[in-house]
Amino acid sequence: MSRTGGRILVDQLALHGADLAFGVPGESYIDILDALRDSPIRYVTCRHEAGAANMAEAYGKLTGRAGICLVTRGPGATQASVGVHTAFQDGTPLLLLVGQIRRNDSEREAFQEIDYRRMFGPLTKWVAEIDRADRMPELVARAFRTATSGRPGPVVLALPEDMLAERADVRDASPYAAAQAAPTAADLARVRELLAAAERPLVVVGGLPWNGEAAAALAAWCTASGVPVAAAWRCQDYVSNDAVCYAGHLGLGADPALRDRFRDADVLLVVGARLGDIETGGYTTIVPPRVGGTLVHVHPDPDELGRVYEPALPIVSSGAAFAEALAGLDPLPRGREAIEAAHGEYRATLAGRSLPGSLDLTRVMGILRERLPDDAILTSGAGNFTVWAHRFYVFRRYGTQLAPVSGAMGYGLPAAIAAKLLHPGRVVVCLAGDGDLLMSAGELATARQTGANVVVLVVDNGMYGTIRMHQERRFPGRVSGTDLENPDFAALARSFGWHAERVERTDDAPAALDRALDAGAPALLHLPVDPEALTPRQTLSEIRAEAEARATRPS
């Protein structure tokens, strides 16, 4: 049957299991838009390509399937690149489909022309341009396999607009299957032998692919074996934080007790994670290339093993496959002292110090902890405000945290919308900063238009807080470029048809949260906080005073 290139593409997306696609429409892929009208795929019209790409990336995180993002050439593709970068650093399956100029116009610097192989090459697993409609099934199937196999990641396909209108008679591909390695019996036996002989073992878990079954299997085996488990950067939901084996989060501002446990481990089993600069404190807690103890590194990409740290035992396997295989081993005959001590240290971090201001963000996080159901999804972008979520929220199920390992601002609101469209029956809460939210505020309209009734908490301290913190540490008292003059966020949200309130006192937060959750519409709570409350551990003045004292100290 003769079909246009646009129809063939949409048929392949549906065949490979796509049910949602996010994008900003463009004339360069109008044939795809037309084909989507008659397909089972829901096209979500976004207000900015960065928002669309972030929604697709969040979809990939939650499902393990490639999120689909459709953008036009030139500015559309460049604006979507932030989501592609996040997918690359986070190891998330994503397929970015870019409308391209006509084939006969290439190499003339035609309107909005870009060479996408050169542009996206360092940010993706694969980039291709499909110049013949009859090759669409072959190359789209390869894109899905590439995005989901090994360490997942983004793939970009450029689609010339005249090719999308071209007709071809070609058979569909078969549904793709992702390729993932699993550990051998010898690998597992050696892992058990090393852990059995260890005095201070520690497991660090992170990275994709992962799933709820793997989370439960790893937690059960480590609990029965008396081995503590730490979460890699922004992977806090990989093991239930209530599990007695859970030792905490190796993120920014990690608990010193956990840092010590990480540094002093005589056997360090890293499952799926990369051991980047965040987990290692800028590669200072453990200094490359050696690890003080024995490193067992499990990772789906063989090129990652030994890239920074030298493993005594490298294992090519997805984290999920390894965790499920580990569950088949007999537990270690260890006591529970180590895991109970580590979990006790983690629980102690949930009690924060008192900070200036009438609205205490630590207590607000405690309210969320108490009121939200175990399957609630918490999203965030980037900024100092996220440290409160990382430290004071308790993640009890896998698939409840959406936060960019890449550290991209503007991620939380688009991610929340994608999560709510995927799981309309679950509570989805976005924690955003004032600077963070305004990088994706246009998606307030998308939430309303699609019926994604998310709850957004905007932490407003009138500054780019992370950069201000670093300024005060290096140049105390010399503020430059970090002050923000913000809108009335509640009024802004109401203009989009949202329920919105300004909450100025901690005691008013519980009732306001209940009203937001019951609003029957997207809801936003504007939380003005004292600029002094810059981090959970130190106020702005304390950071400045410490830096000034350090500057006057004799060298």
Secondary structure, DSSP 4 states (H G I P E B T S, - for coil): -EEEHHHHHHHHHHHTT--EEEE---GGGHHHHHHHTTSSPEEEE-SSHHHHHHHHHHHHHHHSSPEEEEE-TTHHHHHHHHHHHHHHHHT--EEEEEEE--GGGTTS--TT---HHHHHGGGSSEEEE---GGGHHHHHHHHHHHHHSSS--EEEEEEEHHHHH-EEE-PPPPPP--------HHHHHHHHHHHHH-SSEEEEE--SS--HHHHHHHHHHHHHHT--EEEPTT-GGGS-TTSTTEEEE-STT--HHHHHHHHH-SEEEEES----TTTTTTTTSS-TT--SSEEEEEES-GGGTTSSS--SEEEE--HHHHHHHHTTSPPP---SHHHHHHHHHHHHTTSPPP-SSSS-HHHHHHHHHHHS-TT-EEEE-SSTTHHHHHHH----STT-EE--TT--TT-HHHHHHHHHHH-TTS-EEEEEEHHHHTTSTTHHHHHHHHT---EEEEEE-SB-HHHHHHHHHHSTT---S-B-----HHHHHHHTT-EEEE--SGGGHHHHHHHHHTSSS-EEEEEE--TT--SSS--HHHHHHHHHHHHHS--
